[in-house]
């Protein structure tokens, strides 16, 4: 029995060794390089050199604090709007009795993933630009006398992030709604609860794991986004991902970019810990 268990463990380790090697080379090694670089000084061309210093961390939390706060604000607002849009949409899809209609709606939710994210961003820019279809429609309907400036604003950044990450909110909530036992809602109504109380006391707690999972799936990539803020926000939509991109490009500052990356990693890790704690509490 013991020999068999040892043989199974060795076989499992052998099967997992390619994936472990891949993670060590392309995930852990770059992460260690970034962590070490964040404590070094800036050399010629922005390369990390000795001596060690914490100057870049101090600069991150002082000089770039407004950008960090703005990034957190963008990510939280994006998550909230995606939740307000995705929660009823998930219920609408799950409520279709015809399986073919349900699959067609899920296909429409997943369809944006078939297109490159950059292409989708440029498509949204085309819709929102001054000479775009949206401005033309508003002027034709008499709702605007002149073209409205949608692009290069904070609202454009949030709209682009919601547009890009909304499916990540819909799918986990849909999975939770699919597992929801309708008899619990019927029992609450039989006991005198109206629709509002049945939702708050029964439906929302039972679908909360999907809400938390969807919120994390939206919040984490939104906080590190740099393509959407750069293309749709301009100077009004600067996020921490844009700072990292600029420090690692050209003659930037690799130690400073590494320090900003580590601060961002800590924020993301804290979000994951919150999710894990809430998830374990829900499971209990």
N, C-alpha and C positions, 0 to 999 in steps of 0.2 A: 504493500500500500504506500509506504514512504517513498520507495523508489519510483513508483508510478507518479506520485505527486511531484517529485523532483524532475522527472522526465517531462511532465506537462509544463512545469514552470520554465524549463530550459527551452522547450519548443515554443512557448508563448513569447519568451524573450527574443528568440531568434526571429520570429515573425514580426515582432514590433521593432527590431533593431533598425531597419531602414527609416521608419518614421522618426524614431528617437534621434538618429544621426542627422536627419533633415532638420529637426527642430533645434538641435545643438548648433548646427552650422549656420542656419539662416534665421534663427530667432534669438537664441541665447547669446551667441557670440556677438552679433551686432548690438544687442541690448547692453552687454557688458562694456563694449567699446564706447557707447553713448554715455553710460554711467561714469566711466573713468574720465572721458573727455570733459564732462561737465565740471570736473574739479581741477582742470588744467588751465593754463593761461593761453592767450591768443598769440600765435606766432606769425611768421611771414605768410601772407596769403590766407590767413584765417585758420591755419592748422593748429591743433592743440599741442602745446609744449609745456615743459616744466618752467617754473615751479607750480605747485598746487595752490589753489585759491578757491574761496567761496564767493568771490566777487560777482560771478555771473548769476548765482542764486539770489544774492541781494539785489542785483539789478532787475531780475525777473519779478520779484515781489514788490519792488518800489516803482521803478520807471515804467514797467509794463503792467502794473496792476490794473489800470483802466481797461486795457485790452483783455486781460484775464476776466475781469468782471463782466465786460461786454460779451465775451465768449460764453460764459455761464448763462447770462441772460438770454442770448440767442438760443442756446441749447434747451433751456427750460421752456421758453415760449414755444419753440418748435415742437417739443414733446407734448405740451399742453394742447396745442392746436391739433396735432396729429391724433391725440387721444379723443378730443371732441368730435373729430371727423371720423376716425376709425372705429370707435365703439359702436355707434348706430349702424355704420356700414357693415360691420361684422354680424350684427344681429339681423340686418336685412338679408344678407347672404344666407346665413344659417336658417332663416325662417322660410326659405323657398322649399316647398314640398317636392317640386319636380327636380330630380337629381341632375338632369341635363342643364336646367337653368342655373342651378347652384354651381355646377362645374364651369359653365360659361362665365359666370360672374367672377369666380376665382381665377379663371384664365385672364380676364380683363385686369384683375389686380396684379397678377404676375407678369403681364405683358410688358410693362416698362423694363423689366429685368432683361429682356431680350435685346435691348438697345443699350449702347454704350452710355455711361452716365454723362460724359462730356457732350455727346450728341443731344441728349435730353435737355441739358442745361442751355445749350445754344437754341434749341427749339423754343424753350420758355422765354429766352431773351427776345427771340423774333416776335413772340406774341405780345410782349410787354413794352417794346421799344416805341418811340414817339410816332413813327409811321406804321406801327404794327396793327394787326387786326383788332385788338382790344380798344385802342384809342379810336380807330375808325368806326367801330360799332357804337361807342359811347357818343361820338359826335353825330353820327347818323340818327341816333335815338333822341338827340337833343339833351342828353345828360351832361355834356361837357361842351363848352364854347371853343376850347382849344385843347391841344394835346396835353395830357397829364403826364408828369414825370414819374413813371413807375420804377425805372431802373436806377441803379446807383443810390439806393436808399436802404435804410435798415429794414423796411417792410419787404423790399425785394429779396433781401438775404433770407428772411424768415420764410417767404413764399417759396423760394427755391429749395430750401432745406426741407420744408414740409412736402413739397412736390417730389423730392427725391427719396424721402424716407418713410412716407406714409404706408407703403405696403408692409414694412417691418412692424407697424403697429397693428394692422388689420389681421394678419395671419395668426399671431399668438392668441389674440382675443377670439378670433373665429374658432380656434381649436378648443378654447375654454367653453365657449357657448355650445359647441357641438357635444361636449361632455355634460352639459347642464341637464339635470333631471327635471323635466317639466312638472313632475308630480309635487315637487317641493313648492313651486309657485302656486299650484292649485290648492295645496294644503294651507298655505298662508292665506289665500283668498277665502277658503272655507272657514278659517278662524276669524274672519272679519277684517283682514288687511286689505286696504285699497291698492291700486296699482303702484302708487308712489311708495307706500310702506313695503310692499312686496319687493320692489326693486332694491330699496336701501337695505332691507333686512335679509333678503334671500339671494336675489340675482347678483348684486354687486359683490358680496363676499365670496360667492362661488366662482365668479369670473375674475376675481382679483389677481390670481396667479398669472393669467393671460395679460391683464393690464400692466402688472409690474414687469413681466418679461418684455412686452411690447415697448414700454417706456424706456427700459434699459437699451433695447435694440435701436431705439431712435436717439436717445440722449448721447450714448457713447460715440457713434459715428458723427453726430452733429457737432459735438464739442471739438472734434479734431478735423472738421471740414476745412478745406482751403480753396477748392476749385470754385464752389458756388459763391463764397464771399468775394473772391478775387474778380470773378467775371460779372457778378450782379450787384455787388455792393460798392466797389471802388474804394475810396477813402472812408466812406460811411460804414462799410461793413468789414473792417479789419478784425480778424479773429486770430487766436493764438496759433492756429495752423499756418496762417500766412506768415507769421513771424518766423516759425521754424523753417518754412520753405525758403524764405529770403536769407536766413543765416547759413543754410546748407548749400546755397547756390552761389556761383561765381566766387568773388573774393569776400565772402561773408565772414562770419565768426562761428566756427564750429563749436567751441566750448560754450558760447552763449546759447546757440541753438540746441545743444545737448542739454543744458540746464533747463531751458524752457520745455524741452521734450520730457524730461524727468518730472517736472512739476505737473505737466499734463498727464503723465502716467499715474502720478499719485492721485490726482482727481478722479481719473477713470477707475483706478483700483478701489478708491473709497466708494464709488458708486456701485461697483460689483459687490463689495462687502455688505452694503446696505441691502442690495437685492438678495444676497445669500441669507441674510438674517431674516428679512421679511418672508422669503420663500420657505425657510425652515419653520418659521412661526405659522405660516399658512398650512404646511404639511402636518404640523402638530395639531 
